[in-house]
Amino acid sequence: MHPFPFYLELGFDHISNFAGYDHILFLIALCAVYKIQQWKNILVLVTAFTIGHSVTLALVSFDAFSIPSHIIKFLIPTTIFLTAIHNVVSKGLTEKSNKMGRNYLMALFFGFIHGMDFSNYFKALLMSDSSILVPLLGFNIGIELGQLLVVFVIVGIAFLFLNLIGVKHREWNIFISGAAAGMSLISMLDNKFW
C-alpha cells in the first residue's frame, strides 16, 4: 500500500492541476454568486463537494456500483453547466438559508458525479478493500486542500474585480457563470454519449 503522503499529494494534484480543469471550472461556477464576506458559505459548499466525491470513491472501491466513463465524461460538464445556469436564474440565491441548503445539496450531489471520474484509477491503486481508509482519508484531505487553494485564488480575483475595480456583483456573476456555461456546453457536445 502507498503511504498516506502519496494519497495526500494525489488528491491535491487531482484538484489543483490544470489538466483537470473541469474541477476548477466547477469551483469557479460554484463561487461565482458569492462575495468574499460569504466565505463561510463557500467553505461549506466546497466541503459538501468533497464529501460527495469521497462517498463515490468509497462506493466504487467496494464495487457497490460503476458507471461507464463515457457517461461520466458527459455528466461532469453537465454539472458545471447546471451550476452556472442556476447562478444566473436564481435571484437572491445567497440571501436565504433554505436556498443555501439547496446549494449544499447540489454541491454534494455534483460531488458524487465528479468522484466517479477518478474512482476507477483510485480503485486500481488500492491493494485490497481492507486498505481503503488511509488512502481515502489522504486523498480527500488532499482534495480539500487543493480546492481551498483554488477557491482562495477565485475569491481573491473576485475581490479584486468587485471591491477594487468596482464591477457590479450581478455583472460579475453573469460573466463568470456565462463563461463557465459556454465552456461546459462545448465539453458536453464533445463528450455526448448518444
QUIDA-V953225 format. One record per residue. N is the residue number from 0. PSI is psi in degrees with one decimal (NA if undefined). NEAR is the number of other C-alpha atoms within 8 Angstrom. D_CENTER is the distance of its C-alpha to the mean C-alpha in whole Angstrom. Layout:
n=N psi=PSI near=NEAR d_center=D_CENTER
n=N psi=PSI near=NEAR d_center=D_CENTER
//
This chain:
n=0 psi=139.6 near=5 d_center=27
n=1 psi=151.0 near=6 d_center=25
n=2 psi=161.7 near=7 d_center=25
n=3 psi=-47.1 near=9 d_center=23
n=4 psi=-30.6 near=7 d_center=22
n=5 psi=-46.9 near=9 d_center=21
n=6 psi=-34.4 near=14 d_center=18
n=7 psi=-48.4 near=14 d_center=17
n=8 psi=-37.8 near=10 d_center=17
n=9 psi=-43.8 near=10 d_center=16
n=10 psi=-43.8 near=15 d_center=13
n=11 psi=-46.4 near=16 d_center=13
n=12 psi=-34.0 near=11 d_center=14
n=13 psi=-38.5 near=10 d_center=11
n=14 psi=-43.2 near=12 d_center=8
n=15 psi=-8.6 near=12 d_center=11
n=16 psi=131.9 near=8 d_center=13
n=17 psi=-17.0 near=6 d_center=14
n=18 psi=-28.8 near=4 d_center=14
n=19 psi=51.6 near=10 d_center=11
n=20 psi=-20.8 near=8 d_center=10
n=21 psi=-37.5 near=9 d_center=8
n=22 psi=-40.1 near=9 d_center=5
n=23 psi=-42.9 near=12 d_center=7
n=24 psi=-38.0 near=10 d_center=8
n=25 psi=-43.8 near=12 d_center=5
n=26 psi=-37.7 near=12 d_center=5
n=27 psi=-46.9 near=12 d_center=9
n=28 psi=-40.5 near=14 d_center=9
n=29 psi=-36.4 near=10 d_center=8
n=30 psi=-11.3 near=11 d_center=10
n=31 psi=-31.5 near=11 d_center=13
n=32 psi=-3.9 near=10 d_center=15
n=33 psi=149.3 near=9 d_center=15
n=34 psi=164.3 near=10 d_center=18
n=35 psi=-28.8 near=9 d_center=18
n=36 psi=-16.1 near=4 d_center=21
n=37 psi=31.6 near=8 d_center=18
n=38 psi=-30.8 near=9 d_center=16
n=39 psi=-41.4 near=6 d_center=16
n=40 psi=-40.9 near=8 d_center=15
n=41 psi=-45.6 near=10 d_center=12
n=42 psi=-39.0 near=9 d_center=12
n=43 psi=-44.6 near=9 d_center=12
n=44 psi=-41.8 near=12 d_center=9
n=45 psi=-40.8 near=13 d_center=7
n=46 psi=-37.1 near=9 d_center=9
n=47 psi=-42.2 near=13 d_center=9
n=48 psi=-44.0 near=14 d_center=6
n=49 psi=-40.9 near=13 d_center=7
n=50 psi=-47.0 near=10 d_center=10
n=51 psi=-43.0 near=16 d_center=9
n=52 psi=-47.0 near=15 d_center=8
n=53 psi=-36.2 near=12 d_center=12
n=54 psi=-44.0 near=10 d_center=14
n=55 psi=-44.7 near=13 d_center=13
n=56 psi=-42.8 near=15 d_center=14
n=57 psi=-46.3 near=10 d_center=17
n=58 psi=-42.6 near=10 d_center=18
n=59 psi=-36.9 near=14 d_center=18
n=60 psi=-31.3 near=13 d_center=20
n=61 psi=12.6 near=7 d_center=23
n=62 psi=32.2 near=7 d_center=23
n=63 psi=-32.0 near=7 d_center=22
n=64 psi=168.3 near=6 d_center=21
n=65 psi=137.6 near=6 d_center=20
n=66 psi=134.2 near=7 d_center=19
n=67 psi=141.6 near=6 d_center=20
n=68 psi=-30.2 near=7 d_center=18
n=69 psi=-27.1 near=9 d_center=19
n=70 psi=-41.4 near=10 d_center=18
n=71 psi=-40.1 near=13 d_center=14
n=72 psi=-24.5 near=11 d_center=14
n=73 psi=-39.7 near=13 d_center=15
n=74 psi=-33.8 near=10 d_center=13
n=75 psi=-51.3 near=12 d_center=9
n=76 psi=-24.9 near=13 d_center=11
n=77 psi=-38.4 near=11 d_center=12
n=78 psi=-37.6 near=10 d_center=9
n=79 psi=-45.8 near=15 d_center=9
n=80 psi=-47.5 near=13 d_center=12
n=81 psi=-38.8 near=9 d_center=13
n=82 psi=-44.7 near=11 d_center=10
n=83 psi=-44.5 near=14 d_center=13
n=84 psi=-41.8 near=11 d_center=16
n=85 psi=-39.0 near=8 d_center=15
n=86 psi=-40.5 near=14 d_center=15
n=87 psi=-39.0 near=10 d_center=18
n=88 psi=-14.9 near=6 d_center=20
n=89 psi=112.0 near=7 d_center=20
n=90 psi=142.6 near=5 d_center=22
n=91 psi=32.6 near=6 d_center=22
n=92 psi=-39.1 near=10 d_center=19
n=93 psi=6.5 near=9 d_center=18
n=94 psi=-31.4 near=7 d_center=22
n=95 psi=143.4 near=8 d_center=22
n=96 psi=-31.9 near=7 d_center=21
n=97 psi=-31.6 near=6 d_center=21
n=98 psi=-31.3 near=10 d_center=19
n=99 psi=-39.1 near=12 d_center=16
n=100 psi=-39.2 near=8 d_center=17
n=101 psi=-41.9 near=8 d_center=16
n=102 psi=-38.6 near=9 d_center=12
n=103 psi=-46.8 near=11 d_center=12
n=104 psi=-37.5 near=9 d_center=13
n=105 psi=-46.1 near=8 d_center=11
n=106 psi=-39.5 near=14 d_center=7
n=107 psi=-49.9 near=15 d_center=9
n=108 psi=-43.2 near=10 d_center=10
n=109 psi=-27.9 near=12 d_center=7
n=110 psi=-37.6 near=14 d_center=6
n=111 psi=-46.5 near=14 d_center=10
n=112 psi=-45.7 near=14 d_center=9
n=113 psi=-33.3 near=12 d_center=7
n=114 psi=-27.7 near=14 d_center=9
n=115 psi=-27.8 near=14 d_center=12
n=116 psi=-35.5 near=10 d_center=12
n=117 psi=-8.4 near=9 d_center=13
n=118 psi=-39.3 near=12 d_center=15
n=119 psi=-39.0 near=10 d_center=18
n=120 psi=-43.4 near=7 d_center=18
n=121 psi=-44.0 near=10 d_center=17
n=122 psi=-38.9 near=10 d_center=20
n=123 psi=-27.6 near=7 d_center=22
n=124 psi=-25.1 near=6 d_center=22
n=125 psi=142.0 near=11 d_center=23
n=126 psi=-33.7 near=7 d_center=27
n=127 psi=163.7 near=6 d_center=27
n=128 psi=-30.3 near=8 d_center=26
n=129 psi=-15.3 near=5 d_center=27
n=130 psi=21.9 near=10 d_center=26
n=131 psi=-29.0 near=11 d_center=22
n=132 psi=-52.9 near=7 d_center=22
n=133 psi=-47.1 near=8 d_center=22
n=134 psi=-42.3 near=13 d_center=20
n=135 psi=-42.6 near=12 d_center=17
n=136 psi=-48.6 near=8 d_center=17
n=137 psi=-45.4 near=14 d_center=18
n=138 psi=-44.2 near=14 d_center=15
n=139 psi=-30.4 near=12 d_center=12
n=140 psi=-40.7 near=11 d_center=14
n=141 psi=-41.6 near=15 d_center=13
n=142 psi=-47.0 near=15 d_center=10
n=143 psi=-43.8 near=12 d_center=10
n=144 psi=-41.6 near=9 d_center=12
n=145 psi=-43.2 near=14 d_center=11
n=146 psi=-41.3 near=13 d_center=8
n=147 psi=-38.4 near=10 d_center=11
n=148 psi=-47.6 near=9 d_center=13
n=149 psi=-45.4 near=11 d_center=10
n=150 psi=-38.8 near=11 d_center=10
n=151 psi=-43.2 near=8 d_center=14
n=152 psi=-45.3 near=8 d_center=15
n=153 psi=-48.8 near=10 d_center=13
n=154 psi=-35.2 near=11 d_center=15
n=155 psi=-43.3 near=9 d_center=18
n=156 psi=-41.9 near=8 d_center=18
n=157 psi=-42.9 near=11 d_center=18
n=158 psi=-43.1 near=11 d_center=21
n=159 psi=-49.0 near=9 d_center=23
n=160 psi=-40.7 near=10 d_center=23
n=161 psi=-43.2 near=12 d_center=23
n=162 psi=-33.7 near=8 d_center=25
n=163 psi=-39.3 near=7 d_center=27
n=164 psi=-28.5 near=7 d_center=28
n=165 psi=19.9 near=7 d_center=28
n=166 psi=138.7 near=9 d_center=25
n=167 psi=143.1 near=7 d_center=25
n=168 psi=-42.1 near=9 d_center=22
n=169 psi=-41.5 near=6 d_center=22
n=170 psi=-40.2 near=8 d_center=23
n=171 psi=-48.6 near=12 d_center=20
n=172 psi=-46.1 near=12 d_center=18
n=173 psi=-42.1 near=10 d_center=19
n=174 psi=-51.1 near=8 d_center=19
n=175 psi=-45.7 near=11 d_center=16
n=176 psi=-38.6 near=14 d_center=15
n=177 psi=-42.6 near=10 d_center=17
n=178 psi=-43.3 near=8 d_center=16
n=179 psi=-41.5 near=15 d_center=13
n=180 psi=-43.5 near=13 d_center=15
n=181 psi=-46.1 near=9 d_center=17
n=182 psi=-40.6 near=8 d_center=15
n=183 psi=-34.0 near=12 d_center=13
n=184 psi=-41.3 near=11 d_center=17
n=185 psi=-44.3 near=8 d_center=18
n=186 psi=-38.4 near=10 d_center=16
n=187 psi=-43.8 near=13 d_center=16
n=188 psi=-37.6 near=7 d_center=20
n=189 psi=-26.5 near=6 d_center=20
n=190 psi=17.5 near=9 d_center=19
n=191 psi=142.7 near=9 d_center=20
n=192 psi=8.5 near=6 d_center=22
n=193 psi=NA near=2 d_center=25
//
